[in-house]
Amino acid sequence: ENNEPYMKIPCSDSKITSAVWGPLGEFIIAGHESGELNQFSAKSGEQLSNIKEHTKQINDIQTSRDMTMFITASKDNTAKLFDCTSLEHLKTFRTERPVNSAALSPIFDHVVLGGGQEAMDVTTTSTRIGKFEARFFHLAFEEEFGRVKGHFGPINSVAFHPDGKSYSSGGEDGYVRIHYFDPQYFEFEFEA
């Protein structure tokens, strides 16, 4: 009624830039401007765990469908995969530009990353140099296997559809692009 939050978790060291719920709603995973990841108890608000795997700001955190893993996107030109409960670092996906968003496929061992150079530098750069493609990586092998062009500015957000048959990207150019995967994409994966 009074619009007061149920709980406040003070965080004065470094601003929180992204946060997600952990499995069963028992804790919150928060990414910081400093590149740190914290795990906070949802009941008490106390810090349960703290790691620093990124060297620059974390822009986005997204969980896997089963909530066992999550992926971070960072200004340090990487996206990293972590275990939700232990915060153990599992994989790293490297690019040559800041990563603004990353998502895990709900049906395949695939990761999509979106980013590009800083938005303030875009006016002086061609789309070819700016690296404004969505980039696909294999989850286990950490290898890039595809790129999708289309945006003419940095990609700020990417997400897979819950059925895994499409993904969307939102960019600084003001467009949301929805891409449906070709039927061959599914045939190839099931043969592999």
C-alpha positions as CSV (number, residue, x, y, z in Angstrom):
1,E,0.0,0.0,0.0
2,N,2.7,2.5,0.9
3,N,4.8,1.4,-2.1
4,E,7.8,0.6,0.1
5,P,10.0,-2.3,-1.1
6,Y,10.0,-5.6,0.8
7,M,13.8,-5.4,1.2
8,K,16.6,-3.0,0.3
9,I,20.1,-4.4,-0.4
10,P,22.6,-1.5,0.0
11,C,25.4,-1.6,-2.5
12,S,27.7,1.4,-2.3
13,D,30.9,0.0,-3.7
14,S,29.9,-0.3,-7.4
15,K,26.6,0.4,-9.1
16,I,24.5,-2.6,-10.0
17,T,23.9,-2.7,-13.8
18,S,22.0,-6.0,-14.2
19,A,20.4,-8.6,-11.9
20,V,18.5,-11.9,-12.2
21,W,16.8,-14.3,-9.8
22,G,18.6,-17.5,-9.1
23,P,17.0,-21.0,-9.0
24,L,13.9,-21.4,-6.8
25,G,14.1,-17.6,-6.0
26,E,16.5,-18.3,-3.2
27,F,19.0,-15.6,-4.2
28,I,19.7,-12.7,-6.6
29,I,22.7,-12.6,-8.9
30,A,23.8,-9.0,-9.5
31,G,26.4,-7.7,-12.0
32,H,28.2,-4.5,-11.3
33,E,29.9,-1.5,-13.1
34,S,33.2,-2.8,-11.7
35,G,32.9,-6.2,-13.4
36,E,32.0,-8.0,-10.1
37,L,29.2,-10.5,-9.7
38,N,27.5,-10.8,-6.3
39,Q,25.0,-13.4,-5.0
40,F,22.6,-12.0,-2.4
41,S,20.2,-14.0,-0.2
42,A,16.5,-13.2,-1.1
43,K,15.5,-13.8,2.5
44,S,18.1,-11.8,4.5
45,G,19.8,-9.6,1.8
46,E,23.2,-10.7,2.9
47,Q,26.0,-11.2,0.4
48,L,26.5,-15.0,-0.1
49,S,29.2,-14.9,-2.8
50,N,31.4,-12.5,-4.7
51,I,33.6,-13.0,-7.8
52,K,35.3,-10.7,-10.3
53,E,35.8,-12.4,-13.7
54,H,35.2,-9.3,-15.9
55,T,37.6,-6.4,-16.1
56,K,34.9,-3.8,-17.1
57,Q,31.2,-3.2,-16.6
58,I,28.7,-6.0,-16.8
59,N,25.9,-4.9,-19.2
60,D,23.6,-7.9,-19.1
61,I,22.8,-11.1,-17.3
62,Q,20.5,-13.9,-18.7
63,T,19.8,-17.3,-17.3
64,S,19.5,-20.7,-19.1
65,R,16.0,-22.2,-19.4
66,D,16.6,-24.6,-16.5
67,M,18.2,-21.9,-14.3
68,T,21.4,-23.9,-13.8
69,M,23.6,-21.4,-15.7
70,F,23.7,-17.8,-16.6
71,I,25.6,-15.7,-19.1
72,T,27.0,-12.2,-18.7
73,A,27.8,-9.6,-21.3
74,S,30.6,-7.1,-20.6
75,K,32.3,-4.0,-21.9
76,D,35.6,-6.0,-21.7
77,N,34.6,-7.6,-25.1
78,T,33.6,-10.9,-23.6
79,A,30.5,-12.9,-22.5
80,K,31.1,-15.5,-19.8
81,L,29.1,-18.5,-18.7
82,F,28.7,-19.3,-15.0
83,D,27.1,-21.9,-12.7
84,C,24.1,-20.2,-11.0
85,T,24.6,-21.8,-7.6
86,S,28.4,-21.8,-7.2
87,L,29.2,-18.8,-9.5
88,E,31.9,-21.0,-11.0
89,H,33.2,-19.6,-14.3
90,L,32.6,-22.2,-17.1
91,K,33.2,-20.6,-20.5
92,T,34.3,-17.4,-22.2
93,F,33.2,-16.1,-25.6
94,R,35.6,-13.4,-27.0
95,T,34.9,-10.6,-29.5
96,E,36.7,-7.4,-30.5
97,R,34.0,-5.1,-29.5
98,P,32.0,-4.5,-26.2
99,V,29.2,-7.0,-25.6
100,N,25.9,-5.4,-24.6
101,S,23.8,-8.5,-24.3
102,A,24.1,-12.3,-24.5
103,A,21.5,-15.1,-24.5
104,L,21.4,-18.9,-24.2
105,S,19.4,-21.0,-26.6
106,P,16.6,-23.0,-24.8
107,I,17.0,-26.0,-27.2
108,F,20.6,-26.0,-28.5
109,D,24.1,-25.5,-27.1
110,H,24.2,-22.1,-28.7
111,V,24.9,-18.6,-27.5
112,V,24.0,-15.3,-29.3
113,L,25.9,-12.1,-28.5
114,G,25.0,-8.5,-29.4
115,G,27.1,-5.4,-29.1
116,G,29.3,-3.3,-31.2
117,Q,31.4,-0.2,-30.6
118,E,30.2,2.4,-28.1
119,A,27.1,4.3,-29.3
120,M,28.8,7.7,-29.0
121,D,31.4,6.7,-31.6
122,V,28.9,5.3,-34.1
123,T,28.3,8.5,-36.2
124,T,31.9,8.4,-37.4
125,T,32.0,4.7,-38.3
126,S,30.6,2.6,-41.2
127,T,28.4,-0.4,-40.3
128,R,31.1,-2.7,-41.7
129,I,33.7,-1.4,-39.2
130,G,31.3,-1.0,-36.3
131,K,30.7,-4.8,-35.9
132,F,27.0,-4.5,-35.4
133,E,26.2,-8.2,-36.1
134,A,24.6,-10.7,-33.8
135,R,27.2,-13.4,-33.3
136,F,26.5,-17.1,-32.6
137,F,28.9,-19.3,-30.6
138,H,28.8,-22.9,-29.7
139,L,28.3,-23.2,-25.9
140,A,30.7,-26.1,-25.3
141,F,33.5,-25.3,-27.8
142,E,33.4,-21.5,-27.4
143,E,33.8,-21.1,-31.2
144,E,31.9,-18.6,-33.4
145,F,29.9,-20.3,-36.1
146,G,27.7,-17.5,-37.5
147,R,26.9,-13.8,-37.8
148,V,23.7,-12.1,-38.7
149,K,23.9,-8.5,-40.1
150,G,21.1,-6.0,-40.2
151,H,21.5,-3.4,-37.5
152,F,23.3,-0.1,-38.3
153,G,24.2,0.7,-34.7
154,P,25.2,-1.3,-31.6
155,I,22.9,-4.1,-30.5
156,N,21.7,-3.4,-27.0
157,S,19.6,-6.5,-26.3
158,V,19.2,-10.1,-27.6
159,A,16.8,-12.8,-26.6
160,F,15.8,-16.3,-27.9
161,H,12.1,-17.1,-28.2
162,P,11.2,-19.8,-25.6
163,D,10.6,-22.4,-28.3
164,G,14.2,-21.8,-29.6
165,K,13.1,-21.3,-33.2
166,S,13.8,-17.6,-33.4
167,Y,15.6,-14.8,-31.7
168,S,15.2,-11.0,-31.5
169,S,17.7,-8.2,-31.2
170,G,17.1,-4.5,-30.3
171,G,19.6,-1.9,-31.4
172,E,20.7,1.7,-30.9
173,D,19.3,2.3,-34.4
174,G,15.8,2.1,-33.0
175,Y,14.8,-1.2,-34.6
176,V,13.8,-4.6,-33.1
177,R,14.7,-7.3,-35.5
178,I,13.1,-10.8,-35.3
179,H,14.9,-13.6,-37.0
180,Y,13.4,-17.1,-37.6
181,F,15.9,-19.9,-38.1
182,D,15.8,-21.9,-41.3
183,P,14.6,-25.5,-41.1
184,Q,18.1,-26.6,-42.1
185,Y,19.3,-25.1,-38.8
186,F,17.3,-27.7,-36.9
187,E,18.2,-30.6,-39.2
188,F,21.9,-29.8,-38.9
189,E,21.8,-29.7,-35.1
190,F,20.0,-33.0,-34.8
191,E,22.4,-34.7,-37.1
192,A,25.5,-33.4,-35.2
